[in-house]
Amino acid sequence: MRIHANDKALTRNVEVMTNDAMSPLFLAAIEATEEAVYNSLFKATTMTGNGHTIEALPIEKTVEILKAHGVIK
């Protein structure tokens, strides 16, 4: 709900969603965040700068670890 600065009302009537109604929204946000993290991990490349090199994740080994921990099938 957005309340504008020039709104001088002393009271407001609002409808709120129950926790059960909000749960799918939170679940969708969690799943989207998880997907974004996986995408960034698997698309990362080896980077070098200022005399330091950070290696990209070995995709096969990472998938193996995720499967071993039941994170993915």
Distance bins in CASP14 RR format, pairs under 12 A and 6 or more apart:
PFRMAT RR
TARGET T0000
AUTHOR 0000-0000-0000
RMODE 2
METHOD distances of the structure
MODEL  1
1 7 0 0 0 0 0 1 0 0 0 0 0
1 12 1 0 0 1 0 0 0 0 0 0 0
1 13 0 0 0 0 0 1 0 0 0 0 0
1 14 1 0 1 0 0 0 0 0 0 0 0
1 15 0 0 0 0 1 0 0 0 0 0 0
1 16 0 0 0 0 1 0 0 0 0 0 0
1 17 0 0 0 0 0 1 0 0 0 0 0
2 12 0 0 0 0 0 1 0 0 0 0 0
2 14 0 0 0 0 0 1 0 0 0 0 0
3 9 0 0 0 0 1 0 0 0 0 0 0
3 11 0 0 0 0 0 1 0 0 0 0 0
3 12 1 0 0 1 0 0 0 0 0 0 0
3 14 0 0 0 0 0 1 0 0 0 0 0
4 12 0 0 0 0 0 1 0 0 0 0 0
15 21 0 0 0 0 0 1 0 0 0 0 0
16 22 0 0 0 0 1 0 0 0 0 0 0
17 23 0 0 0 0 1 0 0 0 0 0 0
17 24 0 0 0 0 0 1 0 0 0 0 0
17 25 0 0 0 0 1 0 0 0 0 0 0
17 26 0 0 0 0 0 1 0 0 0 0 0
18 24 0 0 0 0 0 1 0 0 0 0 0
18 25 0 0 0 0 0 1 0 0 0 0 0
19 25 0 0 0 0 0 1 0 0 0 0 0
19 26 0 0 0 0 1 0 0 0 0 0 0
20 26 0 0 0 0 0 1 0 0 0 0 0
20 27 0 0 0 0 0 1 0 0 0 0 0
21 27 0 0 0 0 0 1 0 0 0 0 0
22 28 0 0 0 0 0 1 0 0 0 0 0
22 29 0 0 0 0 0 1 0 0 0 0 0
23 29 0 0 0 0 0 1 0 0 0 0 0
23 30 0 0 0 0 0 1 0 0 0 0 0
24 30 0 0 0 0 0 1 0 0 0 0 0
24 31 0 0 0 0 0 1 0 0 0 0 0
25 31 0 0 0 0 0 1 0 0 0 0 0
25 32 0 0 0 0 0 1 0 0 0 0 0
26 32 0 0 0 0 0 1 0 0 0 0 0
26 33 0 0 0 0 0 1 0 0 0 0 0
27 33 0 0 0 0 0 1 0 0 0 0 0
27 34 0 0 0 0 0 1 0 0 0 0 0
28 34 0 0 0 0 0 1 0 0 0 0 0
28 35 0 0 0 0 0 1 0 0 0 0 0
29 35 0 0 0 0 0 1 0 0 0 0 0
29 36 0 0 0 0 0 1 0 0 0 0 0
30 36 0 0 0 0 0 1 0 0 0 0 0
30 37 0 0 0 0 0 1 0 0 0 0 0
31 37 0 0 0 0 0 1 0 0 0 0 0
31 38 0 0 0 0 0 1 0 0 0 0 0
32 38 0 0 0 0 0 1 0 0 0 0 0
32 39 0 0 0 0 0 1 0 0 0 0 0
33 39 0 0 0 0 0 1 0 0 0 0 0
33 40 0 0 0 0 0 1 0 0 0 0 0
34 40 0 0 0 0 0 1 0 0 0 0 0
34 41 0 0 0 0 0 1 0 0 0 0 0
34 66 0 0 0 0 0 1 0 0 0 0 0
34 71 0 0 0 0 1 0 0 0 0 0 0
34 72 0 0 0 0 0 1 0 0 0 0 0
35 41 0 0 0 0 0 1 0 0 0 0 0
35 42 0 0 0 0 0 1 0 0 0 0 0
35 43 0 0 0 0 0 1 0 0 0 0 0
35 72 0 0 0 0 0 1 0 0 0 0 0
36 42 0 0 0 0 0 1 0 0 0 0 0
36 43 0 0 0 0 0 1 0 0 0 0 0
37 43 0 0 0 0 0 1 0 0 0 0 0
37 44 0 0 0 0 0 1 0 0 0 0 0
37 57 0 0 0 0 0 1 0 0 0 0 0
37 62 0 0 0 0 0 1 0 0 0 0 0
37 66 0 0 0 0 0 1 0 0 0 0 0
37 71 0 0 0 0 0 1 0 0 0 0 0
38 44 0 0 0 0 0 1 0 0 0 0 0
38 57 0 0 0 0 0 1 0 0 0 0 0
38 59 0 0 0 0 0 1 0 0 0 0 0
38 62 0 0 0 0 1 0 0 0 0 0 0
38 63 0 0 0 0 0 1 0 0 0 0 0
38 66 0 0 0 0 1 0 0 0 0 0 0
38 71 0 0 0 0 1 0 0 0 0 0 0
38 72 0 0 0 0 1 0 0 0 0 0 0
40 56 0 0 0 0 0 1 0 0 0 0 0
40 57 0 0 0 0 0 1 0 0 0 0 0
41 56 0 0 0 0 1 0 0 0 0 0 0
41 57 1 0 1 0 0 0 0 0 0 0 0
41 58 0 0 0 0 0 1 0 0 0 0 0
41 59 0 0 0 0 1 0 0 0 0 0 0
41 61 0 0 0 0 0 1 0 0 0 0 0
41 62 1 0 0 1 0 0 0 0 0 0 0
41 63 0 0 0 0 0 1 0 0 0 0 0
41 65 0 0 0 0 0 1 0 0 0 0 0
41 66 0 0 0 0 1 0 0 0 0 0 0
41 71 0 0 0 0 0 1 0 0 0 0 0
42 56 0 0 0 0 1 0 0 0 0 0 0
42 57 1 0 0 1 0 0 0 0 0 0 0
42 58 0 0 0 0 0 1 0 0 0 0 0
42 59 1 0 1 0 0 0 0 0 0 0 0
42 60 0 0 0 0 0 1 0 0 0 0 0
42 61 0 0 0 0 0 1 0 0 0 0 0
42 62 1 0 0 1 0 0 0 0 0 0 0
42 63 0 0 0 0 1 0 0 0 0 0 0
42 66 0 0 0 0 0 1 0 0 0 0 0
42 72 0 0 0 0 0 1 0 0 0 0 0
43 56 0 0 0 0 1 0 0 0 0 0 0
43 57 0 0 0 0 1 0 0 0 0 0 0
43 59 0 0 0 0 1 0 0 0 0 0 0
44 54 0 0 0 0 1 0 0 0 0 0 0
44 55 0 0 0 0 1 0 0 0 0 0 0
44 56 1 0 1 0 0 0 0 0 0 0 0
44 57 1 0 0 1 0 0 0 0 0 0 0
44 58 0 0 0 0 0 1 0 0 0 0 0
44 59 0 0 0 0 1 0 0 0 0 0 0
44 62 0 0 0 0 0 1 0 0 0 0 0
45 53 0 0 0 0 0 1 0 0 0 0 0
45 54 0 0 0 0 1 0 0 0 0 0 0
45 55 0 0 0 0 1 0 0 0 0 0 0
45 56 1 0 1 0 0 0 0 0 0 0 0
45 57 0 0 0 0 1 0 0 0 0 0 0
45 59 0 0 0 0 0 1 0 0 0 0 0
46 52 0 0 0 0 0 1 0 0 0 0 0
46 53 1 0 0 1 0 0 0 0 0 0 0
46 54 1 0 0 1 0 0 0 0 0 0 0
46 55 1 0 1 0 0 0 0 0 0 0 0
46 56 1 0 1 0 0 0 0 0 0 0 0
46 57 0 0 0 0 1 0 0 0 0 0 0
46 58 0 0 0 0 0 1 0 0 0 0 0
47 53 1 0 0 1 0 0 0 0 0 0 0
47 54 1 0 1 0 0 0 0 0 0 0 0
47 55 0 0 0 0 1 0 0 0 0 0 0
47 56 0 0 0 0 1 0 0 0 0 0 0
48 54 1 0 0 1 0 0 0 0 0 0 0
48 55 0 0 0 0 1 0 0 0 0 0 0
48 56 0 0 0 0 0 1 0 0 0 0 0
55 61 0 0 0 0 0 1 0 0 0 0 0
55 62 0 0 0 0 0 1 0 0 0 0 0
56 62 0 0 0 0 1 0 0 0 0 0 0
57 63 0 0 0 0 1 0 0 0 0 0 0
57 64 0 0 0 0 0 1 0 0 0 0 0
57 65 0 0 0 0 1 0 0 0 0 0 0
57 66 0 0 0 0 0 1 0 0 0 0 0
58 64 0 0 0 0 1 0 0 0 0 0 0
58 65 0 0 0 0 1 0 0 0 0 0 0
59 65 0 0 0 0 0 1 0 0 0 0 0
59 66 0 0 0 0 0 1 0 0 0 0 0
60 66 0 0 0 0 0 1 0 0 0 0 0
60 67 0 0 0 0 0 1 0 0 0 0 0
61 67 0 0 0 0 0 1 0 0 0 0 0
61 68 0 0 0 0 0 1 0 0 0 0 0
62 68 0 0 0 0 0 1 0 0 0 0 0
62 69 0 0 0 0 0 1 0 0 0 0 0
62 71 0 0 0 0 0 1 0 0 0 0 0
62 72 0 0 0 0 1 0 0 0 0 0 0
63 69 0 0 0 0 0 1 0 0 0 0 0
63 70 0 0 0 0 0 1 0 0 0 0 0
63 71 0 0 0 0 1 0 0 0 0 0 0
63 72 1 0 0 1 0 0 0 0 0 0 0
63 73 0 0 0 0 0 1 0 0 0 0 0
64 70 0 0 0 0 0 1 0 0 0 0 0
64 71 0 0 0 0 0 1 0 0 0 0 0
64 72 0 0 0 0 0 1 0 0 0 0 0
65 71 0 0 0 0 1 0 0 0 0 0 0
65 72 0 0 0 0 1 0 0 0 0 0 0
66 72 1 0 1 0 0 0 0 0 0 0 0
66 73 0 0 0 0 1 0 0 0 0 0 0
67 73 1 0 0 1 0 0 0 0 0 0 0
END
